[in-house]
Amino acid sequence: MTARKRILMCWEAGANYGHAAKISQLLPWLPPDWDIIAAVRDPAAFRTLIPDPRIKVTSAPFAPDIKVPKSEAFGMSYPDVMRFVGWHDADILAAYLECWEVLIRELRADILIAQAAPTALLAARALGIPRAMIGGGYDLPPRAVPMPGFLHWQECDRNELEKREARVVDTANVALGRRGHNRLASFRDLLETDRYLLVTVPELDHYGDRSAIEPDHTPYLGPIAGIPFGETTSWRPEADCRIFAYLRPDNPRFETAIRALASLPATTDIILAAPNAPRALPERLKTTSVRLFTGPVNLEPLLGDCNLGISHASANIATNFALHGVPQIGLPNHTEQTMMAHAFSGHQLGLGLIGNSKPEQLLHAIDLVRASRQVAEATADFSRRWPPQDAWRTGERAAEQIASLG
């Protein structure tokens, strides 16, 4: 009897539902005779999205967040941000590398799939098992030497970029040496996997024109569709403008957005998903047109009739807005979100408000986006080319490539 293949899916870094969403898209299409194990950073969040008992879930080893001086807190590139997930110290990295090695061996994994799992990928490379990466742009960067800077539309200090990458590679090589493994020649070596699964489209690629950085880059497989989960609600039928907002209270732009949305007229229907919202917020919004939900909201029945989306420009929700032809405004808080806001703004799919803004500036942006003919045409065109129902097939295309490794 032929032994069943065992596939290990890994999510190590980052803390939002988007990581689990990318993994979830593969599951319906993988061979039914494969055993699937997911080692994930947040098992509870993963199970919320993916209750399928076929998938066995365990906790992923991941290094605790580190405190760095404010002057060093900005990551210039993908390898540079590795120092925030344990790659800043060879002792720490060697320890977590060992954890992943033990996990891979104990689970007898035949194939490893990494979604924001750099240390797991390093361990799989060292152990010589087939490996694949899946990502939507930011977490599947163009492969170059040195790796490209994040803010690709600005001038970059190439010397500093190279220095930071070299520091991370040196740390990795010390850790690899302690574990008896071969060195990396460059950070790109880590990303030279058996499959490099780019689940996005050019308009939503964090890196813009990828071919300018990596001329023979891996093909775009298409956008990842959203997972319908969360509380179900519907629009008020009498509303003349329907806005969906997903905003996090820990974001510095949250208060600006709340004040702006609360001032919109009663004829506007605003559904606000704000996980862990402050206790006082429901009372503040009682007399406004904002309907507050303090947990996830099911977007599936809402986006078809939505006139505007507002978020922090995370890739998952920005993609969902675009797939449904919804113009959007992004209020990014960190580099990945800033890159996404720059991407969809550049393709006329909405507007990104970078940096601090006042409520009146957000209100002006709402008027601009809603009145823009270019945005209306671009969002409608995008949705025609990438309809939501077709986006589900992205997972199938990615899974076919993974299955070929077996």
N, C-alpha and C positions, 0 to 999 in steps of 0.2 A: 504493500500500500504506500502511495506517495504521501510524504509528510505535508501537512497543511502549511502554507506560507504564513509567516507572522509579520505584520506591518506595525511599526511603532511611529505614531504621530506625536510630534513634540511642539509644545508651546511653552517657551521659557521666559520671554521678556514682554513687557507691555501689559496693560491692565484694562482692556475693554472688550466688549463683545465681538468686535471685528475679527479678532484672532480666531475665536471659536467659529465664527461664521465662515471663514475661508476653509477651515478643516471640514465643516459640515457639508460643504458643497461636493466634496469628494465621495462621501460615504455611500450614497445610493448607487454609485456606479462602480465601486470596487468589486472584484470577483467575490461571489458569495461563499466560496470555499476558503477564503482568507480569514485568519484571525486578526482582529484589529484591536490594538491597545493604544490609548491616548495618555501620554504623560504631560499634564497641563499645569500651568501656573495657578489657575483658579478652578479647581474641580467643581465647586458649587455653581459658578457661572457657566461652566461647560455643560453641566447636567441640566441647567435651566434651558439651555438652547437645544441640547442633544440628549433626550431621554432614552434613545435607542439602546436596549439592553445588549444588542450585538456588540457594542463598543464597550470594552472594559476600560475603566478610568483609574489612573493613579496620579499622585502628586509629582510634579516635575521638580528636580533640584534647581534652585535658582539662588544666586547671591543676593543678600540684602542690599537695599539702596544705600548708596554712600553719600556723605556730605562733602561737597567740594566748595572752594571759594567761589564767590559770584563771578569773578573774572574768568574762571575755568568752566563755568556751568554750560556755556554754549558749545554744542557739538558741531564741528565743522563738516563732518562726513560720517558715513556709515561706520567705518572702523573707529573713528574718534568716539562715537557714543558707546562703543563696546566697554569703555572704561567705567560706565555707569552700571554695568551688569556683571562685574567681577573681573574684568580684563585689565584692571588698573594695577593689580598686584599678583605676582607669579604664585605666591603661596596660596592665595584665595582661588585663583584660577585652577591650579593643580588639584586642589581639593575637590572642586566642583567637576572638573574633568574626570576625576576618579569616580565620583558619584554617578556620572552618566555612563562611564564604562561598565560599572557594576550593574546598573539598571539594564543596559543593552544586553549584557551577557546573561543576566538572570532571566530576562524575559525572552531570551533566544530570538531576538529580532533578526529577520532576514532582510528587511528594507526599512530605512528610516526616512521619514518625511519631516522636514523642519519648517515650522512657521514661526518666525521670530524666535529661533532657538539656536543661537550661534555656538554655545558650548556643547550642546548635543551634537551639532554638525561636526565640531572639532573632534569629538570622541568617535563618531561614526567613521570619519576619515582615518583616524588613527587605527581603528579596528578593521578597516578595509571592507565594510559592508556597503552595498548599494545605497545611495542616498539621493534625495531630491529636496529642492527648496520650492515652496509655493508662496507667492506674495503679490501684492498689488501695486508695486512701484517703489515706495519708500523702503520696504523690507525685502525687495528684490532689486537692488541697485544695478545700474550698468557696471559691467566688469572692466576695470581699467587699472593701469599702474601709473601714478597712484590712483586710488579710487576718487571719483568726482566729489566736489563739494556740494553741500545741500542747496545753498542759495545760488543756483547756477546762473541766474539772471544778473548777478552782481559780480564785480571784480573780486577775485579771491587771492589771498596770499599763498601762492603755491609752495613756498618754502615751509611755511607753517603747516600747511596741509600734509606735506610729505613727512615733516618731523613728527606730527601727531600720529600718523599712520605707522611710522617706523617704531614709535614707542610701544604701540599696541602689539605689533608683530613681534617685537623683542620679548614682551611679556609672555605672549603665547608660546614662543619658542623655548623660553626657560621652563614653562610649565610642561610642554611636550617632552623636553629633555628629561625632566624628573620622572616622567611616566614611561620613559624608554621609547618614545615615538619620534618619527622623522619631523624635521623642521618645516616651516612655511617659508618659501622664497619671497612671497609677498602676500598681502591680504587677499588678493584675487585668488590665490591658490585655494583658499578655504571655499570659495564660491564656485570652483570648477567641479560641479556635482554631475551625477549621471543624468539628472533632469533638472531644468531651471524653468519653473512654471509661472509665467507672467500673466496673472489673472486680472488684467485691466485693459484699457484701450488708450490710444495716444492722447486723447483729450483730457484724460484723468491721470496721466502718468506724472508722478511727482517730479520727475527729472526732465520734463519737457521733451525736446527732440532727442530721444535716446540714441538714435543712429549717429548723431554728431559726436557722441562719447564712445559708443560701442557699435561700429558700423555693421557688424554681423550679429547683432543681438538676437536673443531668443524671440520667437514670434509672440505677438500678443494673442492670448487665447480668448479674450473677451472679458466683460465685466462680471463680477460676482453678484448674484441677486441677493436681496435681503431675506432674512428668515422671518416669517410671520409669527411673532410672539408678543406677549404683553397684553395689557388691557384693551378691549375692543370698545370703540366709541364711533360716533358719526358726526357729520357736520350739521349745524343748525340750518334748516332749509331756507330761512329768510335772509341769511347772510349774503352780503354783496362782495365780500372778500374773505377768503379762507386761508389762514396762515398756520402752518405747523412749525413749532419751534422745539428743538431739543437742546437744552442748555443745562450746564452743570453749575451748581452753586459755588463750587471751589474755583471757578474760573473768574479772573479779575473783571471780565466784561459782563458778568451775570447781572450785576445791579444796573448797569447802563441799559442792558436789553430789557430788564423788567420795567424800568421806568418808561422806556419808549413804548413797549407793547401795551402797558397799562393806560397810556394816553390816547390810544387809537379809538376811533368812534365805535359806538355800540353796534353799528351795522357790520362790523368786522368780527368774524368768528376766529378766535385764536386758541388753538390747542397747544398747551405747553407741557412737555414732558421734562420734569426737573427732578431726577433721582436725588433723594435725601435733601429735599428742599427745606429751608429754615421753617421752624414751627410757626413763625409769625406771618409767613407769606400768604397762606390762604385768606387770612383776614384782610391783608393789604389788597388782595385781588378781588375781594367779594363784590365790589360795585363796578368792576371793569368787565370788558368783553373777553378776558382771559380765563380759560378753563384749565385749572392746574391738575396735573397727574404727577404723583411723586414716585412713580415707577415706570417701567417700560410701557410703551403704547404700541399696539399693532398698527403698523403703517399701511398694511395691505388694503384695507377698505377706504383709506383716506387720500392717498396720493393721486388717485385718478382725478379727483375734483379739487386738488389743492392749487391755490394761486401763487403761493410763495413759501419757500422753506428757509428757515433760519437755524443755523447750527454753529458749532465751533470748527467746522470744516474737517471733521474726521472722515477718513476715506469711505467707510461703510455707508454713512448716511448721505454724504455728498453724492456717492454713486447712485443710491436709491432715488434721490431727488432727480438726478439727470436721467435715469432710466424711464422715469414717469413724465418727463418733460416739464418738471417743476423748476421755475427760476429760483435761484437761491442766493442767500447772503451768508458769508462766512465770517465768523468772529474768532479767528485763530488765537490760540494761547501759547503754542510751542512750534518748533521748527517743522515737524511733519505736517501739522495743520496749515501752517503758513505756505508750505510747498503746494498742498492741495488747493488752497484758496487761489494761489497764483495760477495754477493749472486751469481751473474751471473759469476763472476770470479772463484768462488769455484767450479762451475759446468762446467767449460771450455767453457762457452758461449761467452767469450770475456775477456777483461782485464780492470781493474780499475786502474787509475793512481791517487793515493791518495796523497794529499798535493800539494805543488808547483812543477811545472815541467817546463822545458825549451822546446823550439820548437824542438830541436834535440831529446829530450826524447820522445816526441809525435811521431815524424817521426820514431824513432826506434820501438815504440809500434805498429805503423801501419804495419811496415814490419814484426814484430813478429806475430801479429794476422793473417795477410794475409797468412803467410807461415806455420802456425801451423796446422798440420794434426789433432791433438786432438780437436782444436776448430772447424775445418770444420766438423768433425764427430759428435761432440756434438751438434752443431747447427742444422745439418741436422736431427739428431735423434729427437731433441726436436720438430722441425717443423712437423715431421711425427706423433709424438704422440699428438701434440696439433696444428693441422692445423688451419689456420685463420678462415675458414668457420665454424669450430666446436666451436670456441671461442664465437661466437654469442649466442650459447645455454647456456652459463654461466648465462646470464641474465634471461633466462627462468627458470633455476633451482632455482635461488635466488627468483624470483617472485613467484614461486609455494609455497615456504616456507612463504613468506609474505601473500599470498592469504589465507593460512591456518589459519591466525590470524583472518580473517573476518568471 
